Amino acid sequence: MNGSKTNDMTRTEILEAVRAIPREKDFVWDGIDEDDRPLTDQELQSC
């Protein structure tokens, strides 16, 4: 197998965990790079 193993989760467990994340929590901005900041609802409406 190529690469390094980083956890003991199976593919199914990973998919279940990802699918359990609510849509509004799928991205967390670190507050450092302004280019990575998600748009606010107001900014989205003005596009």
Number of C-alpha atoms within 10 A of each C-alpha: 4 4 5 6 8 6 7 8 11 9 9 9 11 13 11 11 11 11 11 10 11 9 8 7 7 10 11 10 10 9 9 8 8 9 7 11 13 12 9 8 8 8 9 9 8 6 5
